[in-house]
């Protein structure tokens, strides 16, 4: 099994695993956190038909979304 890289990803953004932060994506702001399993969106962004978590993680990695100070 390959090594889990989520702690490294969190550190890349100056965060720790399970630390809450605010993401700005296309003018929308919401709470999220990095976990061992990926990016976890908090609140009303759960959608059983669309994986918002993976899309926002991708947007953070490619610079289409950013972590902002509250």
N, C-alpha and C positions, 0 to 999 in steps of 0.2 A: 504494500500500500504506500502511496506517495505521501509526503509530508504535507500537513495542513498549513496553508500560507495565510490564513485570515489574520493572524496576529501581526504578521509582517505588513499586510495591506493596511490594517488599522494604524500601525506606526507610521506608515508612509504619509498618512493624513494627520499625524500628530495626535492620534487617539489611542485609547486602550480598548480591549474587548469589553463589550457591554456598557461602554460609556455613551450616554445620550448626547446627541448633537443635532443641530439644525442644518438641513440641506435646502439650498435654493436651486430649483430646477424649473427653468422656463417661466420664472415669475411666481411659482408656487413654493411655499415654505412648509416644511414638515419635519417632525422629529424622526430620528433613525438611530441605529447603533450597529456596530460591527459585532458579529458573534462568530463562533467557530463554524457556523453553517452558512455564513454569507452576510449580506446586509439585511437588517430587519427593520422594516418600516413600521412605525408606531402610530396607532390611531386608525383613522377611517380609510386608510389606503389598502386594506386587505381586499383582494379580488380573486375569487376562485377561478376565474377564466383567463387571467392575464398575470404574469409574474412581474409585478411592479418592482419588487426587490432587485431582481437581476438586471432590469433595464436601468434603474437608478444607479446601481453599482457600475454598470458599463458607462453611463454618462459621467459619473465621478472620475472614472479612470481615463476617459478621453477628453475631459475638460468641458463637457456640455452642462455639468452641474457642479456646484461647489458647496463646501461646508462654510457656513457663516457664523459669526459671533452673535449670540442672542443679545 
